[in-house]
Amino acid sequence: MHKLSRRSVSAILRTGGARYHRNAASAVAPATHAAVLSHSVGESDGKVRQYSFLAAGQMDAVKSSSQLNLKHTFSLTHRYESTSTASAASAAPPVEKYEYQAEVSRLMDLIVNSLYSNKEVFLRELISNASDALDKLRFMSVTDPELLKDAVDFDIRIQTDKDNGIIKITDTGIGMTRQELVDCLGTIAQSGTAKFLKALKDSKDAGGDNNLIGQFGVGFYSAFLVADRVVVSTRSPKSDKQYVWEGEANASSYTIREETDPEKLLPRGTCLTLYLKRDDKGFAHPERIQRLVKNYSQFVSFPIYTWQEKGFTKEVEVDEDPTEATKNEQDGKTEKKKKTKTVVEKYWDWELTNETQPIWLRNPKEVSTVEYNEFYKNTFNEYLEPLASSHFTTEGEVEFRSILYVPAVSPMGKDDLVNPKTKNIRLYVKRVFISDDFDGELFPRYLSFVKGVVDSNDLPLNVSREILQESRIVRIMRKRLVRKAFDMILGISMSENREDYEKFWDNFGKHLKLGCIEDRENHKRIAPLLRFFSSQSEAEMISLDEYVENMKPDQKDIYYIASDSVTSAKNTPFLEKILEKDLEVLFLVDPIDEVAIQNLKSYKEKNFVDISKEDLDLGDKNEEKEKEMKQEFGQTCDWIKKRLGDKVANVQISSRLSSSPCVLVSGKFGWSANMERLMKAQSVGDTSSLDFMKSRRVFEVNPEHPIIKNLDAAYKSNPNDEDALRAIDLLYDAALVSSGFTPDNPAQLGGKIYEMMGMALSGKWSGPSGFHNQGAQSQPLEAEVVEPVEAGSQK
């Protein structure tokens, strides 16, 4: 007998011998069948535990494990182990197959409400189905002209009854037979269009080009977004009978019957009747239907007619008021005059609602500038012509057509830098409008001002934002759209009319600067489009290309200074030595300029250098002279640093000053004065980082200036002199203001200035007290002449 290990015995006792009961049952009652359910449970030892459940009949033959003798269990076990080879060799037990069961009404509700977030799209979906039916008939009639025996135009007609909340959509397409009704409308996600496309692909005679739209088999059920009951009356040219399909929103079944009413017979095609829900009867208004057709299905290939109320004016005769009648004096009778008035007589008639040929499907060479501009004005409700337009077709891995426009003005105003909800890009799939509500999927935020239409054949019709965000096709489309947009803007900048680009920059320049921050991949495309004022062009902006062309032969970097205005930038002390060398400096006067340039870092291998930062290298360093200056003024700088304390990180000799005594520069990795001012203005600024970045200020002094020479003499004679120490404080405050920083205590600075003015002006225009009065009262004295007299004489 085969022996079991202690672990095996423990497992048998723990599981109640369930695995072995199954073998015992098969030995005792072979005629009965067990309903076996195997369930795997992950245990700590990583093994699989199996449970077996026996039928009631088997339990009569085989008792529970507690009633089984342990020895008997071992015997069964031995029998099981010994026959394992034979069992494996025998035929496997039969596998039973089951179909999924679903509550159809609930499933339909989930499908419709997950695919469509906006109820308005029901009309788009149903019109797309009607268009596909017309397309199918057109394709099939090529090989079977008999299908067009009923000379009926290819069109779609929509009629509404706003009082009863009914919408009828009728097309003259291929229609459906009874079996096709069951296959297409009775089976959810069964697409007749997809079947037709597969047949076209399999057919060698079929052409490769098609305009069929829906291929998912769920577009029809979008009708239940707004309708409680839908009736489909259809007639195929292949059949002489017309059938009616009827279904309700919350029902799990539908009915099909043959149409017997002669008045409701169709020559060909399909008529959908939607009985709207109570809350959605507003869709039955003719004006709303017309607006939805123009919005979503404006460019469907077939004409769409809507039933609209119209009117015409006519003149009718009315009798004049008797009180206004004139009396004939001759015969004494009252004469009635005939009077006419204009009335409007109303009637109902079909009105063509859509344009059948989208402008982007035409050859760009055949479209005039006037047509492009008119399409732009009508589509985006603009009154000004665009600055530029681009009409292109992209083929290859992804195929789409597009027309892009650059508006003449910013619609939201210059202060609204980025508005992701502009609705400026209209996405079409096979000429059917999908959405214009995007948040950076097709264009980055900084190009949100670009307007246009995009028509793709590769995207699904039931596209959602989640699909757009994850779609590889959309990522490729976005890259190519951005490239075309930059080409269009570059064309404006290279135009002979310089005013066009000045107008563009005035409206959308900040958007491109934002692109320097957000889109590193397109820095090479954005940089040539940037414009700035400079020290040599204060009235007219220049490009970076123009700056590079004007650079000196030995100039290695592009210099810039950030300030709040051109006036303050050109008067800053940082420019003194640079202007003497005739070097050009860019003036960054827009708050976003400095951040944009810092993200750009370089242009054409020329680094951007802030002249307000420490360690400025103008290419004229004289190491021997610098060494002499440090030896002469080094201790004076230490004395000044000791007086200023933590206000500055260091005090050093300046190489950028010529006429100013000192300047306060930012640390190499600290904030500039302009950046510090902007960060202070932030409502949620981090004060801790502000204090840290402020401590990286460097105080530079000009050793050639008389004030610095006097301070040097003061240090060498009496470093504790109070006047000298106060002069250092005032010098720092003055440098703080002239360098663009904001003093922490303006009142204290004012007091120091008043004190120094008092000392400087004391006694300049007024003498000591009483001096003028004494001079006014003094008179000249006359000298007395005394005659000489001899000694001893008397008079």
C-alpha atoms as one frame of an Amber mdcrd trajectory, in Angstrom:
protein
   0.000   0.000   0.000   1.235   3.458  -0.878   2.159   5.544   2.135   1.180
   9.174   2.519   3.363  11.798   4.077   2.279  13.534   7.278   1.640  16.739
   5.297  -0.669  14.863   2.926  -2.628  13.388   5.840  -2.983  16.844   7.377
  -4.233  18.216   4.070  -6.815  15.421   3.824  -8.081  16.062   7.313  -8.124
  19.834   6.747 -10.166  19.603   3.563 -12.398  16.820   4.848 -11.130  14.374
   2.237 -13.137  16.137  -0.427 -10.820  15.153  -3.229 -11.042  11.529  -2.218
 -14.777  11.486  -1.649 -15.137  12.184  -5.355 -13.380   8.902  -6.175 -15.365
   7.024  -3.581 -18.572   8.369  -5.036 -17.625   7.234  -8.485 -16.941   3.738
  -7.105 -20.164   3.489  -5.110 -22.573   5.203  -7.491 -21.091   5.229 -10.970
 -24.484   5.936 -12.553 -24.780   9.317 -10.897 -22.923  12.400 -12.080 -21.340
  14.971  -9.795 -21.684  18.646 -10.317 -18.101  19.634  -9.776 -16.996  23.156
  -9.084 -13.300  23.803  -8.724 -12.296  26.969  -6.955  -8.710  28.064  -6.501
  -7.788  29.984  -3.400  -4.293  31.426  -2.948  -2.751  30.237   0.309   0.336
  31.334   2.108   2.346  28.411   0.771   1.418  29.277  -2.809  -0.446  26.004
  -3.412  -3.929  25.628  -4.816  -6.816  24.363  -2.745  -9.614  22.553  -4.607
 -13.181  22.143  -3.374 -15.581  19.538  -4.773 -19.313  19.604  -4.190 -21.333
  16.390  -4.616 -24.900  16.060  -5.711 -27.550  15.070  -3.194 -27.821  11.566
  -4.575 -24.147  10.986  -4.107 -24.262  12.172  -0.518 -26.634   9.308   0.232
 -24.046   6.835  -0.964 -21.027   8.615   0.423 -21.225  10.105   3.909 -19.302
  13.031   5.197 -15.597  12.774   5.894 -16.221  12.546   9.633 -17.990   9.224
   9.102 -15.239   7.760   6.933 -12.635   5.530   8.505  -9.174   6.916   8.210
  -7.918   3.538   7.011 -10.692   3.423   4.441  -9.683   6.860   3.333  -6.149
   5.651   2.867  -7.453   2.778   0.796  -9.384   5.119  -1.414  -6.355   7.234
  -1.666  -4.237   4.301  -2.671  -6.782   3.401  -5.286  -6.841   6.945  -6.612
  -3.086   7.181  -6.890  -2.675   3.796  -8.494  -5.235   4.499 -11.227  -4.048
   7.999 -12.105  -2.269   6.803 -15.229  -5.333   5.057 -16.500  -7.502   8.090
 -15.809  -5.178  10.319 -17.785  -5.286   7.945 -20.689  -9.072   7.904 -20.735
 -11.137  10.514 -22.574 -11.418  13.987 -20.969 -14.811  14.924 -19.501 -17.051
  16.869 -21.914 -16.871  20.697 -21.800 -20.193  22.497 -21.791 -20.544  25.844
 -23.560 -22.929  28.590 -22.429 -23.935  31.899 -23.967 -23.736  35.145 -21.981
 -27.090  36.356 -20.780 -27.856  40.062 -20.428 -30.730  42.350 -19.658 -30.963
  43.912 -23.096 -32.690  47.102 -22.001 -30.066  47.675 -19.305 -27.236  46.870
 -21.699 -28.598  49.280 -24.270 -28.863  51.989 -21.630 -25.207  51.462 -20.656
 -24.017  51.511 -24.268 -25.901  54.635 -25.248 -25.061  56.667 -22.156 -21.390
  55.683 -22.128 -20.821  56.520 -25.789 -22.792  59.753 -25.886 -22.451  62.445
 -23.260 -24.481  65.012 -25.210 -28.052  64.323 -26.247 -27.761  66.534 -29.315
 -25.661  63.959 -31.129 -28.648  61.680 -31.731 -29.498  63.673 -34.841 -25.908
  63.493 -36.062 -25.892  59.706 -35.691 -29.211  59.174 -37.429 -28.296  61.490
 -40.308 -24.995  59.619 -40.650 -26.920  56.343 -40.908 -29.147  57.854 -43.587
 -26.091  59.073 -45.476 -24.584  55.580 -45.337 -27.815  54.112 -46.722 -27.649
  56.508 -49.666 -23.975  55.724 -50.205 -24.686  51.986 -50.233 -27.395  52.432
 -52.832 -25.055  54.502 -54.993 -22.322  51.857 -54.811 -24.625  48.932 -55.481
 -26.395  50.678 -58.355 -23.151  50.677 -60.319 -23.386  46.935 -60.819 -27.148
  46.687 -60.467 -28.856  49.699 -62.150 -32.203  48.028 -61.557 -32.038  49.268
 -57.960 -32.716  52.805 -59.206 -35.868  51.911 -61.103 -37.802  54.306 -58.886
 -36.563  57.689 -60.025 -36.228  59.227 -56.588 -33.628  61.840 -55.677 -30.903
  61.044 -53.201 -31.747  63.168 -50.177 -32.569  63.242 -46.474 -35.669  65.003
 -45.131 -36.466  65.881 -41.512 -39.946  66.869 -40.400 -41.016  67.787 -36.872
 -44.206  68.114 -34.890 -43.377  70.347 -31.944 -46.850  70.101 -30.423 -46.736
  66.310 -30.083 -42.944  65.945 -29.783 -42.371  63.860 -32.921 -39.399  63.866
 -35.315 -39.404  62.069 -38.683 -36.185  61.414 -40.576 -36.641  60.021 -44.071
 -33.966  58.971 -46.562 -34.181  57.485 -50.051 -31.335  55.047 -49.504 -31.025
  51.304 -49.799 -33.613  50.452 -47.139 -33.786  47.107 -45.360 -35.494  43.780
 -45.840 -37.185  41.927 -42.994 -34.087  39.831 -42.298 -31.843  42.911 -42.380
 -34.096  44.552 -39.806 -33.556  41.593 -37.518 -29.819  41.475 -38.161 -29.059
  45.198 -37.941 -31.588  46.646 -35.488 -32.272  43.516 -33.482 -28.601  42.860
 -32.746 -26.764  45.471 -30.741 -23.363  46.483 -32.169 -24.126  44.732 -35.463
 -23.092  47.225 -38.120 -24.553  46.891 -41.569 -22.074  49.465 -42.783 -19.149
  47.447 -41.463 -20.475  44.361 -43.279 -20.850  46.352 -46.464 -17.304  47.702
 -46.203 -15.951  44.191 -45.716 -17.805  43.057 -48.810 -16.357  45.981 -50.742
 -12.856  45.096 -49.580 -13.304  41.461 -50.531 -14.655  42.371 -53.944 -12.007
  42.909 -56.578 -14.278  45.127 -58.641 -15.003  47.616 -55.841 -13.127  50.881
 -55.687 -10.892  51.761 -52.758 -12.512  55.112 -52.009 -15.627  55.314 -49.870
 -17.341  57.868 -47.704 -19.238  55.567 -45.376 -19.401  56.895 -41.849 -20.786
  54.571 -39.184 -19.105  51.237 -38.555 -19.924  50.437 -34.929 -23.549  49.328
 -35.003 -24.672  51.507 -32.111 -25.495  54.798 -33.846 -29.151  53.883 -34.301
 -29.644  53.343 -30.571 -28.660  56.964 -29.877 -32.285  57.693 -30.760 -33.191
  56.401 -27.313 -31.281  59.288 -25.764 -34.300  61.467 -26.489 -37.075  59.084
 -27.533 -39.301  56.718 -25.579 -40.431  54.902 -28.716 -38.863  54.552 -32.146
 -40.658  53.330 -35.267 -38.619  52.383 -38.345 -40.512  51.982 -41.604 -38.263
  50.724 -44.412 -38.454  49.366 -47.903 -35.613  47.835 -49.865 -35.552  47.943
 -53.680 -34.796  44.230 -53.480 -38.214  43.580 -51.923 -41.737  44.530 -52.878
 -42.842  44.730 -49.253 -42.375  47.405 -46.648 -41.719  46.471 -43.020 -42.115
  48.352 -39.769 -39.772  47.859 -36.804 -40.916  49.229 -33.471 -39.088  49.325
 -30.155 -39.242  51.130 -26.837 -36.466  52.460 -24.648 -37.041  50.267 -21.598
 -38.231  47.144 -23.378 -36.214  43.979 -23.969 -38.123  43.084 -27.143 -39.223
  44.653 -30.405 -41.845  43.999 -33.070 -41.675  43.730 -36.844 -44.760  43.860
 -39.036 -45.588  44.421 -42.660 -46.854  47.853 -43.634 -50.403  47.635 -45.049
 -51.436  51.292 -45.026 -51.134  52.558 -48.644 -50.638  56.141 -47.472 -47.501
  55.199 -45.533 -45.795  53.248 -48.304 -42.375  54.498 -49.384 -40.999  54.271
 -52.912 -37.619  53.365 -51.402 -35.595  54.013 -48.281 -36.262  54.360 -44.577
 -38.370  56.599 -42.361 -37.513  56.900 -38.655 -40.204  58.262 -36.355 -39.049
  59.343 -32.913 -41.595  59.880 -30.153 -39.655  62.142 -27.829 -39.485  61.903
 -24.073 -41.344  64.432 -22.035 -38.219  66.393 -21.098 -36.758  66.313 -24.620
 -39.666  67.611 -26.672 -37.724  70.809 -27.248 -35.774  68.955 -29.942 -38.938
  68.911 -32.062 -38.758  72.651 -32.762 -37.917  73.226 -36.450 -35.427  75.989
 -35.643 -33.491  73.749 -33.266 -33.384  70.894 -35.749 -32.090  73.260 -38.407
 -29.401  74.546 -36.058 -28.286  71.010 -35.146 -28.073  70.013 -38.785 -25.928
  73.046 -39.592 -23.690  72.369 -36.644 -23.133  68.615 -36.937 -24.074  67.564
 -40.469 -23.364  70.685 -42.503 -21.039  68.828 -44.879 -22.755  65.468 -45.339
 -22.499  64.414 -49.006 -26.247  64.415 -49.624 -28.730  67.286 -49.402 -30.627
  67.551 -46.127 -34.027  69.255 -46.161 -35.874  70.416 -43.068 -39.578  71.286
 -42.836 -39.619  75.001 -42.076 -42.227  77.675 -41.703 -41.815  80.384 -44.336
 -43.627  83.538 -45.290 -44.034  86.021 -48.093 -45.386  89.539 -48.164 -48.245
  90.716 -50.319 -50.426  93.760 -50.670 -54.121  93.442 -49.766 -56.908  95.987
 -50.101 -58.762  97.151 -47.022 -61.628  99.637 -46.621 -60.734 103.013 -45.207
 -62.145 104.016 -41.841 -65.494 105.852 -42.394 -64.460 108.603 -39.983 -61.562
 109.462 -42.282 -63.669 109.499 -45.408 -64.016 112.741 -47.319 -67.388 114.142
 -48.193 -68.067 115.153 -51.701 -69.478 118.688 -51.486 -71.154 118.457 -54.887
 -73.434 115.438 -54.451 -73.382 115.296 -50.631 -72.441 111.597 -50.541 -69.701
 109.892 -48.504 -66.979 108.490 -50.777 -65.107 105.377 -49.623 -61.447 105.125
 -50.688 -59.678 101.787 -51.176 -56.506 101.387 -49.071 -53.725  98.722 -49.303
 -51.500  97.316 -46.595 -48.680  94.748 -46.466 -49.324  91.409 -44.765 -47.149
  88.338 -44.293 -48.680  85.081 -45.374 -47.078  82.004 -43.796 -46.715  78.517
 -45.213 -44.617  75.360 -44.679 -42.094  74.044 -47.166 -38.829  72.116 -47.450
 -35.645  74.109 -47.067 -32.108  72.984 -47.954 -30.088  73.180 -44.751 -26.597
  71.926 -45.567 -23.796  72.522 -48.038 -22.818  69.373 -49.843 -19.196  70.271
 -50.670 -16.861  71.171 -47.795 -14.249  73.713 -48.776 -11.395  71.645 -47.305
 -12.130  68.768 -49.707 -11.481  70.991 -52.711  -8.121  71.505 -54.356  -6.390
  74.488 -52.687  -5.476  75.858 -56.096  -9.156  76.118 -56.965 -10.164  78.015
 -53.817  -9.772  81.790 -53.824  -8.722  83.936 -50.884 -12.209  85.430 -50.794
 -13.733  81.962 -50.353 -11.319  81.131 -47.537 -12.146  84.373 -45.767 -15.897
  83.902 -46.168 -15.676  80.368 -44.788 -13.698  81.702 -41.830 -16.222  84.435
 -41.070 -19.236  82.147 -41.370 -17.764  79.256 -39.390 -16.321  81.229 -36.483
 -18.665  84.235 -36.481 -15.846  86.693 -37.194 -16.174  90.068 -38.853 -12.482
  90.680 -39.632 -10.493  88.795 -42.214  -7.775  86.480 -40.862  -4.113  87.417
 -40.982  -3.201  84.134 -42.668  -4.636  80.770 -43.637  -3.220  77.349 -44.463
  -5.036  74.655 -46.433  -3.277  71.310 -46.536  -3.745  67.560 -46.793  -1.644
  65.078 -44.833  -1.231  61.596 -46.226   0.752  58.558 -45.218   0.498  56.984
 -41.799  -2.426  59.241 -40.879  -4.628  60.974 -43.414  -6.556  64.145 -42.692
  -7.418  67.482 -44.264  -7.363  70.810 -42.521  -7.704  74.557 -42.915  -6.053
  76.700 -40.231  -6.412  80.431 -39.634  -4.602  83.067 -37.604  -7.175  85.614
 -36.359  -6.624  89.316 -36.823  -7.298  90.135 -33.159  -7.407  88.269 -29.893
 -11.111  87.673 -29.125 -10.696  87.390 -25.374  -8.482  90.450 -24.968  -4.770
  90.707 -24.383  -5.016  90.002 -20.659  -6.464  86.526 -21.173  -3.241  84.734
 -22.043  -4.484  81.171 -22.283  -8.070  80.016 -22.577  -8.185  76.275 -23.280
 -11.966  76.390 -23.842 -11.861  78.546 -26.952 -13.731  76.119 -29.243 -11.436
  77.275 -32.050 -10.757  73.855 -33.615 -13.703  71.978 -35.116 -13.042  68.253
 -35.515 -14.869  66.349 -38.256 -14.815  62.635 -38.960 -15.755  61.927 -42.579
 -17.368  65.371 -42.855 -19.513  64.842 -39.739 -18.877  67.314 -36.934 -17.692
  65.605 -33.758 -16.636  68.246 -31.263 -14.977  71.597 -30.703 -14.508  71.140
 -26.954 -10.831  70.320 -26.570  -8.291  70.997 -23.873  -4.932  70.623 -25.572
  -5.581  67.343 -27.411  -5.177  68.767 -30.937  -3.268  71.966 -30.166  -1.098
  72.961 -27.205  -2.543  75.624 -24.945  -0.221  78.354 -26.143  -1.542  77.926
 -29.708  -5.161  78.010 -28.583  -5.704  81.190 -30.613  -5.350  79.271 -33.914
  -8.718  78.537 -35.505  -9.612  75.948 -38.088 -11.244  72.681 -39.098  -9.750
  69.198 -39.104 -11.375  66.317 -41.003 -10.035  62.809 -40.446 -11.053  59.459
 -41.881  -9.031  57.472 -39.360 -10.760  58.472 -36.120 -13.886  56.670 -34.898
 -17.147  58.562 -35.225 -18.028  58.061 -31.551 -14.894  59.823 -30.419 -14.596
  61.016 -26.836 -12.027  63.050 -24.940 -10.564  59.872 -23.427 -10.094  58.428
 -26.924  -8.454  61.635 -28.076  -6.042  61.688 -25.156  -4.922  58.105 -25.687
  -5.114  57.830 -29.464  -1.851  57.471 -31.329  -3.560  58.908 -34.408  -4.373
  62.095 -32.501  -0.785  62.458 -31.316   0.453  62.288 -34.905  -2.230  64.751
 -36.013  -1.280  67.162 -33.223   2.393  67.134 -34.212   1.603  67.927 -37.840
  -0.982  70.564 -37.009   1.492  72.370 -34.743   4.124  72.267 -37.471   1.727
  73.756 -40.011   0.667  76.450 -37.570   4.291  77.519 -37.067   4.850  77.561
 -40.826   1.836  79.828 -41.178   3.065  82.231 -38.463   6.560  82.226 -39.961
   5.021  83.221 -43.281   3.445  86.267 -41.608   6.808  87.243 -40.073   8.553
  87.043 -43.451   5.887  89.067 -45.210   6.901  92.271 -46.937   4.244  94.087
 -44.958   5.931  94.384 -41.562   2.757  95.755 -40.006   1.049  92.356 -40.312
   3.479  90.707 -37.956   3.482  93.688 -35.621  -0.275  93.279 -35.417   0.093
  89.553 -34.779   2.740  90.103 -32.104   0.666  92.711 -30.353  -2.195  90.211
 -30.017  -0.497  86.835 -29.665   3.137  87.502 -28.723   2.565  86.384 -25.146
   1.235  83.043 -26.378   4.506  82.296 -28.143   6.495  83.299 -25.061   4.385
  80.851 -23.090   5.355  78.238 -25.661   9.008  78.739 -24.676   8.026  77.606
 -21.181   5.654  74.752 -22.036   6.979  73.253 -25.265  10.695  72.482 -25.255
  10.396  70.341 -28.383   9.478  73.353 -30.530  12.014  75.873 -29.203  13.708
  76.029 -32.605  10.399  76.974 -34.238   9.343  79.482 -31.569  12.644  81.378
 -31.137  12.776  82.985 -34.642   9.266  84.358 -34.055  10.111  86.242 -30.841
  10.437  90.037 -30.823  12.057  92.389 -28.256  13.130  95.989 -27.825  16.858
  96.604 -27.457  19.379  99.270 -26.475  19.873 100.059 -30.172  16.203  99.767
 -31.138  14.038 101.363 -28.467  11.115 102.232 -30.734  10.889  99.125 -32.935
  11.115  95.486 -31.907  13.782  93.263 -33.409  14.057  89.494 -33.849  16.780
  87.295 -32.436  18.105  86.804 -35.952  18.565  90.562 -36.314  20.343  90.694
 -32.952  22.754  87.928 -33.951  23.509  89.717 -37.216  24.396  92.904 -35.305
  26.693  91.159 -32.809  30.332  92.180 -32.594  32.858  89.687 -33.995  34.246
  88.889 -30.549  30.850  88.835 -28.806  29.999  85.367 -27.542  26.677  85.842
 -25.746  23.299  87.526 -26.148  22.879  90.132 -23.398  19.565  91.099 -21.869
  18.157  93.089 -18.969  14.682  92.566 -17.473  12.731  95.605 -16.335   9.221
  96.983 -16.161   9.636  99.492 -19.014  12.005 100.522 -21.762  12.720 103.825
 -19.962  13.877 102.155 -16.749  15.830  99.537 -18.706  17.850 102.051 -20.750
  18.725 104.120 -17.628  19.909 101.238 -15.488  23.540 101.421 -14.257  24.160
  97.886 -15.571  24.406  99.283 -19.105  27.252 101.765 -18.548  30.269  99.735
 -19.637  28.282  97.756 -22.209  27.128 100.897 -24.004  30.686 102.191 -24.020
  31.668  99.043 -25.902  28.742  99.524 -28.324  27.215  96.161 -27.436  23.474
  95.617 -27.919  21.273  94.555 -24.997  17.730  93.150 -25.256  15.131  94.858
 -23.091  12.708  92.334 -21.550   9.841  94.554 -20.447   7.014  91.989 -20.405
   6.537  90.057 -17.136   6.765  86.710 -18.960   9.867  87.644 -20.989  12.495
  86.720 -18.417  10.999  83.281 -17.715  10.675  82.587 -21.444  14.311  83.505
 -22.151  15.552  81.451 -19.216  13.738  78.409 -20.621  15.069  79.116 -24.103
  18.655  79.226 -22.724  20.371  79.774 -26.091  19.807  80.683 -29.708  22.092
  79.631 -32.557  24.683  78.455 -30.044  24.671  81.866 -28.326  23.830  81.769
 -24.627  21.477  84.315 -23.069  23.244  86.289 -20.320  21.549  88.547 -17.783
  23.743  91.636 -17.290  22.237  92.179 -13.830  23.758  88.940 -12.513  27.217
  88.522 -10.959  30.299  87.266 -12.840  29.498  89.244 -15.989  32.184  88.674
 -18.626  32.391  91.303 -21.333  35.518  89.811 -22.836  37.925  92.516 -21.631
  39.215  91.162 -18.347  42.583  92.460 -17.156  43.740  90.114 -14.446  46.689
  92.244 -13.348  44.553  95.338 -12.911  41.882  93.354 -11.057  44.539  91.981
  -8.735  45.837  95.453  -7.974  42.308  96.745  -7.293  41.567  93.869  -4.940
  44.771  94.533  -3.005  44.002  98.228  -2.735  40.284  98.051  -1.986  39.954
  94.527  -0.593  39.884  95.592   3.043  37.511  98.430   2.254  35.113  95.920
   0.652  35.319  93.749   3.777  34.575  96.810   5.905  31.488  97.615   3.790
  30.345  93.965   3.956  30.669  94.004   7.744  28.493  97.114   7.921  25.809
  95.736   5.583  25.808  92.293   7.197  23.240  89.816   5.807  21.781  92.327
   3.383  24.325  91.224   0.766  26.158  87.986   0.086  29.372  89.692  -0.939
  31.022  93.045  -1.737  33.396  93.152  -4.681  35.017  95.387  -7.279  32.779
  96.014 -10.308  33.808  95.748 -13.958  30.488  96.964 -15.390  30.348 100.519
 -13.940  31.833 103.716 -15.302  29.844 106.655 -13.866  27.875 105.145 -10.944
  29.561 104.563  -7.564  27.937 101.187  -6.951  25.306  98.704  -8.082  23.462
  95.784  -6.504  23.599  92.656  -8.658  21.838  89.348  -8.202  23.576  86.098
  -7.450  24.309  83.804 -10.339  21.447  81.522  -9.362  19.316  84.088  -7.561
  16.383  86.150  -8.696  16.891  89.330 -10.610  15.267  92.546  -9.409  12.498
  92.114 -11.974  11.850  88.500 -10.986  11.815  89.401  -7.305   9.235  92.086
  -7.982   7.056  89.597  -9.871   7.335  86.936  -7.188   6.338  89.423  -4.514
   3.222  90.203  -6.531   2.108  86.554  -6.542  -0.888  86.050  -4.283   0.323
  82.594  -3.218   4.051  83.277  -3.256   6.404  81.289  -1.032   7.917  83.796
   1.388  10.584  81.351   2.570  12.079  81.007  -0.907  11.771  84.769  -1.346
  13.953  85.408   1.699  16.527  82.882   0.529  16.791  84.271  -3.011  17.031
  87.845  -1.701  20.127  86.969   0.313  22.021  86.258  -2.889  22.597  89.935
  -3.681  26.138  91.112  -4.443  27.212  94.712  -3.800  29.619  95.918  -6.488
  31.548  99.192  -6.103  33.309 101.368  -8.654  36.840 102.114  -7.337  37.223
 105.016  -9.775  34.321 106.963  -8.323  35.057 109.783  -5.803  32.563 108.489
  -3.256  34.270 105.102  -3.091  37.678 106.757  -2.859  36.444 108.880   0.065
  35.061 105.810   1.818  38.387 104.070   1.289  40.146 107.010   2.923  37.619
 107.007   5.773  38.268 103.318   6.428  42.000 103.824   6.524  41.778 106.844
   8.843  38.824 106.041  11.105  36.705 102.944  10.245  34.333 103.632  13.166
  33.369 107.095  12.014  29.587 107.445  12.244  29.311 109.657   9.177  31.169
 107.103   7.086  28.976 104.257   8.324  25.814 106.252   7.586  27.203 106.970
   4.123  27.559 103.207   3.521  23.916 102.649   4.522  22.706 105.404   2.240
  24.899 104.123  -0.581  23.344 100.674  -0.280  19.803 102.065  -0.289  20.551
 104.200  -3.330  22.007 101.172  -5.160  18.930  99.187  -4.168  16.640 101.646
  -5.933  18.830 102.286  -8.986  19.264  98.530  -9.549  15.520  97.951  -9.670
  14.916  96.492  -6.214  12.266  97.670  -3.789  13.528  98.998  -0.423  12.155
  97.230   2.624  11.605 100.520   4.513  10.982 103.444   2.124  10.323 105.851
   5.016  13.716 105.133   6.558  15.367 105.680   3.190  13.596 109.027   2.879
  14.805 110.054   6.334  18.411 109.319   5.401  18.100 111.369   2.228  16.634
 114.331   4.130  19.441 114.150   6.688  22.133 114.156   4.023  20.407 117.025
   2.209  20.317 119.022   5.424  24.048 118.532   5.940  24.837 119.420   2.333
  22.672 122.543   2.226  23.498 123.881   5.664  24.694 127.547   5.401  24.888
 127.510   1.620  22.359 130.307   1.073  22.225 131.718   4.660  25.148 133.112
   6.933  25.529 132.976  10.786  22.722 134.465  12.845  22.860 138.383  13.204
  25.628 138.862  10.685  23.556 140.882   8.199  22.012 143.192  10.874  25.377
 144.187  12.236  26.674 145.108   8.837  23.604 147.162   8.052  24.012 149.414
  11.136  27.772 150.077  10.890  28.916 153.497   9.537  32.333 154.474   8.108
  34.551 156.449  10.645  36.451 159.609   9.630  40.116 159.922  10.711  41.124
 162.972  12.868  44.212 164.935  11.740  46.472 166.137  14.594  49.024 168.898
  13.987  52.561 168.357  15.339  53.457 170.662  18.297  56.868 171.470  19.679
  57.611 170.327  23.116  57.057 172.947  25.829  55.191 175.433  23.635  51.813
 176.849  24.690  48.935 178.250  22.766
